[in-house]
Structures are given as C-alpha cells and as structure tokens.
Amino acid sequence: MKNRILYFDYLRVFSILAVIILHIAAQNWYTVNYQTFEWKIFNLLDSMMRWAVPVFVMISGALFLEREIDIKKLYGKNILRLITAFIFWSVIYAVIKGGTKGEIVANAIIGHFHMWFIPMIIGVYILTPILKEIVKNKKIMIYFVFSMIAFEFVIPQLCWILNDIGGDKIQLLSVAFLKILNKTNLSNFAGYTSYFVIGYWLNQMDLNKKHRHIIYALGILGMLFTMGMTYGMAVMEGAPTEMYYEYISLNVLLESISVFIFVKYNAEKWGKINKLVFFLSECSFGVYLIHVLVLEQFKNTLQINTLSFNPLLSIPLLVAVIFIISLGMVMIIKKIPILNKYII
C-alpha cells in the first residue's frame, strides 16, 4: 500500500459511482418530455457526472506515463487483460440479449454499449510508448496538450455553438469549417490521448490555492454550460440531444480537470475511509463491466427503473443497490483462480 497514490484510489471509486449514476439517469432520458421534472433531474445528474470516463483515462495516463514502458508487459499484461475481459463480458451480454446466432456473434464482437471504453483505452495504451516520449520534453508536452485542446475541443465546440445559435450564413460557415477541420484527421490522435497526457501533467503539477479555485470555478461553469446548453438544445429541437454531453468537449474537459485537482488536493483529509476506498478501487473495473447487467435486469425483469417513483429517491436507491450487487459479484469472481486475473 505504501507505493499507492492515495487520490487515484478515491478518483476510481468516485468515477465508478459517477458512471453508474450516468447510466441510471440515462435510462429514461429520451423517453420522457424534456419539460418534465424527471427529465430535468436526469439532465442535472448527467451534466454533473460527465467527468467520470475522462477521469478514468487521466488516472491511466498519470500512472503509465510516470514509469518506463515495457512493451512486452504492456501487451502481455495490461492489453491482454482488457481483451480477455472484453471478450468474456461481450459474450455474456450478447447471449443475454439473444437473437439469431448471427446477431449474437455480431453483438459479441461489437460489445455492449458501455464497453466502448475498452477498445478506446486499448488504442491509447498502444500509443503509450509514443506518448511517453512526448512527456519527456515539457515544451513538446505542453505543445501537444494545447494544440490538441484547441483543434479537438475548443474550435469544434465553437463551431457547434455557432451552428446551433447562429443564422443561416453563420451555420453554413461553421459546418464548412468543421468539414475542413475533420480532414486534418487530428481526431485520430487527439481526444482521449489528450486526457491521458493531461492526467500525467496534472499529477506532476503543484498548484497554489488561487489557481485551484480558478480551476474549480471553471469546472462549475463547465457543468452549468453542459446542463444549460443541453436543455436549450432540447427546447430548440423539440427533443433531447446529447451533443453537449460529449466527452470530447471543452465543458466536459473543464469538469474533468476540476474533479481531478479537487480530489488530488483533498484526499489526504479523508484518511478514516482509506482501507474501504483501497478495496473498492481494486473492484472498480469489475463493477464497471458488470453494473449494466444488473441495471438491465432491474429494468427488464423486475420492471424497476428511474420512473418507478420520484427520481430524487429512485436514482440514489438504484445506484446503491446496483453498486452493492455488482460489487458482490466482483468479490465472488475475485475468488476464482484465472478468472480473477483476466475478466475483471
């Protein structure tokens, strides 16, 4: 335990809880009217928790880019574990979903909706030896981070906003500019790799209280922007749209950095629950893989979801129950040799 970085464990636990909240809040996000109290609660929670997946990527970047990269170990341990977990749980989800043999095989190859994270992080891991060379030179690292933020987060989002609120001529120009930007293919090397490198950089930084407060304020503004623009677009379109929920957006980036920094500078104060957090952190990947299985059984088999009663009660109760059941399943699997190394 002495080699552990305490705040990473807290971030993992907070992130997996945030992921569960996201998926529960999203259950009926499309099916209820955006003017209802229920939808507004869903939008509030979704907007508050958008940082969950980016923070997972940032933790990985901080850990992997800190140490020397052994490519054999990278593929033989880290990537192999992700591949075996993906295959195992994809097959489980595909079989439960059912369909023709062809549909089951196709669904097993594609993976369940929440498992997109695994191929994505494998892709980032494959780039890790290259990213390691980038962070060795601070000037190059800063150039990489800010250029990727500019061309993948800031400029595209400005185009989205202009397209959404501008007149016909502005919309025409913003769409044209986006098409040109897409032709640069920077998105193939930006996005989640940016979060990966930012996680490393933030872990290395020593920020004073003033700078931290500025970051927290920007994070809150990012969350309010996410919530406000999502509601505004629902009003304009007459139906909910997820555009401003995108992980690769400036508002979510600001939220993610804010949460990362807040936990980094406050985790030491929460020492009384460290042992519990260490344990939950070790189970977080398994809970990520399993929780949707439990969630869908509640919805499809038991007919219990966020609309079963007031969402102010249904959501926290569902989060608690689904987390506890998923955790119990992970604890059982951890006791099974071989499986405990390769599927959770």
C-alpha positions as CSV (number, residue, x, y, z in Angstrom):
1,M,0.0,0.0,0.0
2,K,2.9,2.3,0.6
3,N,3.5,2.7,-3.2
4,R,-0.1,3.6,-3.9
5,I,-1.1,7.1,-4.9
6,L,-4.0,7.7,-2.5
7,Y,-6.0,10.1,-4.5
8,F,-6.1,7.8,-7.6
9,D,-8.0,5.3,-5.5
10,Y,-10.5,7.9,-4.5
11,L,-10.9,9.0,-8.1
12,R,-11.5,5.5,-9.2
13,V,-14.2,5.0,-6.6
14,F,-15.9,8.3,-7.3
15,S,-15.7,7.7,-11.1
16,I,-17.3,4.3,-11.0
17,L,-20.1,5.7,-8.9
18,A,-20.5,8.6,-11.3
19,V,-20.6,6.1,-14.3
20,I,-23.4,4.2,-12.5
21,I,-25.3,7.5,-11.9
22,L,-24.9,8.4,-15.6
23,H,-26.3,5.1,-16.8
24,I,-29.2,5.2,-14.4
25,A,-30.0,8.8,-15.2
26,A,-29.8,8.0,-18.9
27,Q,-32.4,5.1,-18.7
28,N,-35.4,7.3,-19.5
29,W,-33.6,10.4,-20.7
30,Y,-35.0,10.0,-24.2
31,T,-38.5,8.7,-23.3
32,V,-39.8,11.5,-21.0
33,N,-40.6,15.0,-22.1
34,Y,-37.8,17.5,-21.6
35,Q,-40.1,19.9,-19.8
36,T,-40.9,17.4,-17.0
37,F,-39.4,17.5,-13.6
38,E,-38.0,14.0,-14.1
39,W,-36.1,14.9,-17.3
40,K,-34.6,18.0,-15.6
41,I,-33.3,15.8,-12.8
42,F,-31.8,13.4,-15.3
43,N,-30.2,16.3,-17.1
44,L,-28.8,17.7,-13.9
45,L,-27.2,14.4,-12.9
46,D,-25.9,13.6,-16.3
47,S,-24.3,17.1,-16.6
48,M,-22.7,16.8,-13.1
49,M,-21.2,13.4,-13.8
50,R,-19.8,13.8,-17.4
51,W,-16.2,13.8,-15.9
52,A,-16.4,10.1,-15.0
53,V,-14.9,8.4,-18.1
54,P,-12.3,11.2,-18.8
55,V,-11.0,10.9,-15.2
56,F,-10.5,7.1,-15.6
57,V,-8.4,7.9,-18.7
58,M,-6.5,10.6,-16.8
59,I,-5.6,8.2,-14.0
60,S,-4.3,5.7,-16.5
61,G,-2.2,8.5,-18.1
62,A,-0.8,9.6,-14.8
63,L,0.2,6.0,-13.9
64,F,1.5,4.8,-17.3
65,L,3.5,7.9,-18.3
66,E,5.1,8.2,-14.9
67,R,7.1,4.9,-15.3
68,E,9.2,3.3,-18.0
69,I,7.2,1.5,-20.6
70,D,8.0,-2.2,-21.0
71,I,6.2,-3.0,-24.3
72,K,6.2,-6.8,-23.6
73,K,4.4,-6.2,-20.3
74,L,2.1,-3.6,-21.8
75,Y,0.8,-6.1,-24.3
76,G,1.2,-9.3,-22.2
77,K,-0.5,-8.0,-19.1
78,N,-2.4,-4.7,-19.5
79,I,-3.8,-5.0,-23.0
80,L,-4.3,-8.8,-22.7
81,R,-6.4,-8.3,-19.6
82,L,-8.5,-5.8,-21.4
83,I,-9.0,-8.0,-24.4
84,T,-10.0,-11.1,-22.4
85,A,-12.4,-9.1,-20.2
86,F,-13.9,-7.6,-23.3
87,I,-14.4,-11.0,-25.0
88,F,-15.8,-12.6,-21.9
89,W,-18.4,-9.9,-21.0
90,S,-19.3,-9.2,-24.6
91,V,-20.3,-12.8,-25.0
92,I,-22.3,-12.7,-21.7
93,Y,-24.2,-9.6,-22.7
94,A,-24.8,-10.9,-26.3
95,V,-26.2,-14.2,-25.1
96,I,-28.5,-12.5,-22.6
97,K,-29.7,-10.1,-25.3
98,G,-30.4,-13.0,-27.6
99,G,-31.4,-13.0,-31.2
100,T,-30.2,-15.2,-34.1
101,K,-26.8,-16.8,-34.0
102,G,-25.5,-14.2,-36.4
103,E,-26.9,-11.4,-34.2
104,I,-25.4,-12.9,-31.1
105,V,-22.0,-13.2,-32.7
106,A,-22.1,-9.7,-34.1
107,N,-23.1,-8.3,-30.7
108,A,-20.3,-10.2,-29.0
109,I,-17.8,-8.7,-31.4
110,I,-19.2,-5.1,-31.1
111,G,-19.6,-5.3,-27.3
112,H,-22.4,-3.9,-25.1
113,F,-23.0,-0.2,-25.3
114,H,-20.9,0.7,-22.2
115,M,-17.9,-1.5,-23.3
116,W,-16.8,1.0,-26.0
117,F,-14.4,2.2,-23.3
118,I,-12.2,-0.9,-23.6
119,P,-11.3,-0.7,-27.3
120,M,-10.7,3.1,-26.8
121,I,-8.3,2.6,-23.9
122,I,-6.6,-0.2,-25.7
123,G,-5.9,2.2,-28.5
124,V,-4.5,4.8,-26.1
125,Y,-2.3,2.1,-24.4
126,I,-0.9,1.1,-27.9
127,L,0.2,4.8,-28.2
128,T,1.7,4.9,-24.7
129,P,5.3,4.4,-25.8
130,I,4.9,7.3,-28.2
131,L,3.2,9.5,-25.6
132,K,5.9,8.6,-23.1
133,E,8.4,10.2,-25.4
134,I,6.2,13.3,-25.8
135,V,6.0,13.9,-22.0
136,K,9.8,13.6,-21.6
137,N,10.1,17.0,-23.1
138,K,7.9,19.5,-21.2
139,K,7.8,22.0,-24.1
140,I,6.6,19.3,-26.5
141,M,4.1,18.0,-24.0
142,I,2.6,21.5,-23.5
143,Y,2.5,22.0,-27.2
144,F,0.8,18.6,-27.6
145,V,-1.8,19.3,-24.9
146,F,-2.7,22.8,-26.0
147,S,-2.8,22.1,-29.7
148,M,-5.0,19.1,-29.2
149,I,-7.3,21.0,-26.9
150,A,-7.5,23.8,-29.5
151,F,-8.2,21.7,-32.5
152,E,-10.2,18.9,-30.9
153,F,-12.1,20.6,-28.0
154,V,-12.3,24.3,-28.5
155,I,-12.6,25.1,-32.2
156,P,-15.1,22.2,-33.0
157,Q,-17.2,23.3,-30.0
158,L,-17.3,26.9,-31.1
159,C,-18.5,25.7,-34.5
160,W,-21.2,23.6,-32.8
161,I,-22.4,26.6,-30.8
162,L,-22.4,28.9,-33.8
163,N,-24.2,26.3,-35.8
164,D,-26.9,26.0,-33.0
165,I,-27.5,29.6,-32.3
166,G,-26.4,31.5,-35.5
167,G,-28.3,32.4,-38.6
168,D,-28.2,30.6,-41.9
169,K,-25.0,32.2,-43.1
170,I,-23.2,31.5,-39.8
171,Q,-24.4,27.9,-39.8
172,L,-23.2,27.4,-43.4
173,L,-19.7,28.7,-42.4
174,S,-19.5,26.7,-39.2
175,V,-20.4,23.5,-41.0
176,A,-17.9,24.2,-43.8
177,F,-15.2,24.9,-41.2
178,L,-15.9,21.7,-39.3
179,K,-15.6,19.7,-42.6
180,I,-12.2,21.3,-43.2
181,L,-11.1,20.6,-39.7
182,N,-12.2,16.9,-39.9
183,K,-10.0,16.5,-43.0
184,T,-6.9,17.2,-40.8
185,N,-7.6,13.8,-39.1
186,L,-6.3,15.2,-35.8
187,S,-9.1,13.5,-34.0
188,N,-7.3,10.2,-34.7
189,F,-4.5,11.3,-32.3
190,A,-6.4,13.7,-30.1
191,G,-9.3,13.4,-27.8
192,Y,-8.7,10.6,-25.3
193,T,-4.9,10.7,-25.7
194,S,-5.2,14.4,-24.6
195,Y,-6.9,13.3,-21.4
196,F,-4.2,10.6,-21.0
197,V,-1.4,13.2,-21.2
198,I,-3.3,15.8,-19.1
199,G,-3.7,13.3,-16.3
200,Y,0.1,12.8,-16.2
201,W,0.7,16.6,-16.3
202,L,-1.8,17.4,-13.6
203,N,-0.3,14.7,-11.4
204,Q,3.1,16.4,-11.8
205,M,1.8,19.9,-11.1
206,D,1.9,21.8,-7.8
207,L,-0.9,24.3,-7.8
208,N,-1.4,27.0,-5.3
209,K,-4.8,27.7,-3.7
210,K,-5.6,30.6,-6.0
211,H,-5.1,28.5,-9.2
212,R,-7.0,25.6,-7.7
213,H,-10.0,27.9,-7.0
214,I,-9.9,29.2,-10.6
215,I,-10.0,25.6,-11.8
216,Y,-12.9,24.7,-9.6
217,A,-14.8,27.8,-10.8
218,L,-14.2,26.7,-14.4
219,G,-15.3,23.2,-13.6
220,I,-18.6,24.5,-12.2
221,L,-19.1,26.8,-15.3
222,G,-18.4,23.7,-17.5
223,M,-21.1,21.8,-15.7
224,L,-23.6,24.6,-15.8
225,F,-22.9,25.1,-19.5
226,T,-23.4,21.3,-20.1
227,M,-26.8,21.4,-18.3
228,G,-27.9,24.7,-19.8
229,M,-27.0,24.0,-23.4
230,T,-28.5,20.5,-23.3
231,Y,-31.8,21.9,-22.0
232,G,-31.6,24.8,-24.5
233,M,-31.0,22.4,-27.4
234,A,-33.9,20.2,-26.3
235,V,-36.2,23.3,-26.4
236,M,-34.8,24.3,-29.9
237,E,-35.0,20.8,-31.3
238,G,-38.2,19.7,-29.5
239,A,-36.4,16.6,-28.2
240,P,-33.3,15.9,-26.1
241,T,-29.9,15.8,-27.9
242,E,-26.6,14.6,-26.4
243,M,-24.3,17.0,-28.3
244,Y,-23.1,18.9,-25.2
245,Y,-22.7,15.7,-23.2
246,E,-19.8,14.7,-25.5
247,Y,-16.6,13.7,-23.5
248,I,-14.5,15.4,-26.2
249,S,-15.9,18.9,-25.4
250,L,-14.4,21.9,-23.6
251,N,-17.1,21.9,-20.9
252,V,-16.5,18.3,-20.0
253,L,-12.8,18.8,-20.1
254,L,-13.1,21.6,-17.6
255,E,-15.3,19.5,-15.3
256,S,-12.8,16.6,-15.5
257,I,-9.8,18.7,-14.7
258,S,-11.7,20.3,-11.8
259,V,-12.6,17.0,-10.2
260,F,-9.1,15.5,-10.7
261,I,-7.5,18.5,-9.0
262,F,-10.1,18.7,-6.2
263,V,-9.5,15.1,-5.2
264,K,-5.8,15.4,-5.6
265,Y,-5.6,18.1,-3.0
266,N,-8.3,16.8,-0.6
267,A,-7.9,13.0,-0.5
268,E,-5.5,13.2,2.4
269,K,-8.2,14.7,4.6
270,W,-10.4,11.6,4.2
271,G,-8.0,9.1,5.8
272,K,-10.6,7.4,8.0
273,I,-12.0,5.5,5.0
274,N,-8.8,4.8,3.2
275,K,-9.0,1.0,3.6
276,L,-12.5,0.8,2.3
277,V,-11.5,3.0,-0.7
278,F,-8.5,0.8,-1.5
279,F,-10.8,-2.2,-1.6
280,L,-13.4,-0.5,-3.7
281,S,-10.8,0.9,-6.0
282,E,-9.5,-2.7,-6.7
283,C,-13.0,-3.7,-7.7
284,S,-13.8,-0.7,-9.8
285,F,-13.0,-2.2,-13.2
286,G,-15.1,-5.3,-12.5
287,V,-18.0,-3.1,-11.3
288,Y,-17.8,-1.1,-14.5
289,L,-18.1,-4.3,-16.5
290,I,-21.0,-5.8,-14.5
291,H,-23.2,-2.9,-13.4
292,V,-25.1,-2.6,-16.7
293,L,-26.0,-6.3,-16.5
294,V,-27.6,-5.7,-13.1
295,L,-29.2,-2.4,-14.2
296,E,-30.9,-4.1,-17.2
297,Q,-32.2,-6.9,-15.0
298,F,-33.8,-4.4,-12.7
299,K,-35.4,-2.6,-15.7
300,N,-36.4,-5.6,-17.9
301,T,-37.1,-8.4,-15.4
302,L,-38.2,-6.6,-12.2
303,Q,-39.7,-3.6,-14.1
304,I,-37.9,-1.2,-11.7
305,N,-36.4,2.0,-13.2
306,T,-36.0,5.7,-12.5
307,L,-39.6,6.4,-13.2
308,S,-40.9,3.8,-10.8
309,F,-41.1,6.6,-8.2
310,N,-39.8,10.1,-7.6
311,P,-36.3,10.2,-9.2
312,L,-34.9,12.0,-6.2
313,L,-35.4,8.7,-4.4
314,S,-35.3,6.2,-7.3
315,I,-31.9,7.2,-8.6
316,P,-29.9,7.1,-5.3
317,L,-31.6,3.9,-4.3
318,L,-30.9,2.2,-7.7
319,V,-27.3,3.5,-7.5
320,A,-26.7,2.0,-4.1
321,V,-28.4,-1.4,-4.8
322,I,-26.8,-1.8,-8.3
323,F,-23.4,-0.9,-6.9
324,I,-23.7,-3.3,-4.0
325,I,-24.9,-6.2,-6.1
326,S,-22.2,-5.6,-8.8
327,L,-19.6,-5.4,-6.0
328,G,-20.7,-8.7,-4.6
329,M,-20.4,-10.3,-8.0
330,V,-16.9,-9.0,-8.4
331,M,-15.9,-10.3,-4.9
332,I,-17.1,-13.7,-5.9
333,I,-15.2,-13.7,-9.2
334,K,-12.1,-12.5,-7.4
335,K,-12.0,-15.8,-5.5
336,I,-11.9,-17.8,-8.7
337,P,-8.4,-18.5,-10.0
338,I,-7.6,-17.4,-13.5
339,L,-10.9,-15.6,-13.9
340,N,-9.8,-13.1,-11.3
341,K,-6.8,-12.1,-13.4
342,Y,-8.4,-11.9,-16.8
343,I,-12.1,-10.9,-16.7
344,I,-12.3,-8.2,-14.0
